Amino acid sequence: MKHQVLLFAGLRETARRDVIEVDLPPGARVRDLLAAIERAHPGLAPQLAHCRVAVDHEFVANDDLLAPKLEIAVIPPVSGGHDGPPKVMLETGALDLSRVVAAVDHPDAGGIATFTGNVRRHSRGIEVDHLEYEAYGPMACRAMEQIVARLEGEISGVRVAIHHRIGRLSVGETAVVIAASAPHRAEAFEACRAAIEALKREVPIWKKEVGRDGSAWIGQGP
C-alpha cells in the first residue's frame, strides 16, 4: 500500500521535495512508516527522532494503524492557508493589532491584553537578516482554533484571538499578534500568556533564521 507523505521545513529541505512516497504492507502502523522513511531517506534520520506524525490534520501515536487514502504529514517540532474564523488567521501580509483586538472586544470586556511578537536583530548570538515562516496551513489553523476554544472554556469570560504571519519577514516586522479579553485584567493576562505558550508548543508553524553565516530551522533537533 503506497502512502503519500507531506514534508515541511527542514525535512523538506533535506529531502529536496515536498512529498515522498512510502510503500507499506497492510496493517502497518505509524512506527513502520517512520522506519520506512528512515530506510529510504537516511539523511532524514536525525530529524525524524524529534518529529510527530499527523493524519488528516490530527496528531497520531506511533502504535496507530495507517489506513489508505489519508493525508499523512511528518511534523517537525514547531518553533515556537486558508483563512479561519476571525479569531484565527494565517496571513502573508502585515498583521494589524487593531484587527486582532476587534476580534475579542465586546461590552463586557473590562480588560484586553495583547502580545505582539516581532523579528529581532540578534538571536542565539547571531545577527539575523530575516526570518522565513512556514506552516502546515489547515492543521495550523485547526490547532489555533483548538487553543482558542480550550482557553475560552477554561478561563471564565475570556475571548482569545491569534493571528500569525507566514512567509519572509524582515527585522522589526510582526510575526504574531494575540489578544485576550475578559471582564477583569487578571484573566486577560493569564489567557494571553497561555495562548502564546500553547502556540509555540502545539501549532505546526516553523521559522528559519537567516543570517550572514547561513541559516537554521529553529526548534528542530537537540
Secondary structure, DSSP 8 states (H G I E B T S, - for coil): -EEEEE--HHHHHHHTSSEEEEE--TT-BHHHHHHHHHHH-GGGHHHHTT-EEEETTEEE-TT-B--TT--EEEE---------STTEEEESS---HHHHHHHH--TT--EEEEEEEE--SEETTEEEEEEEEEE-HHHHHHHHHHHHHHHHHHSTT-EEEEEEE-EEEETT-EEEEEEEEESSHHHHHHHHHHHHHHHHHHS-EEEEEEETTEEEEET---
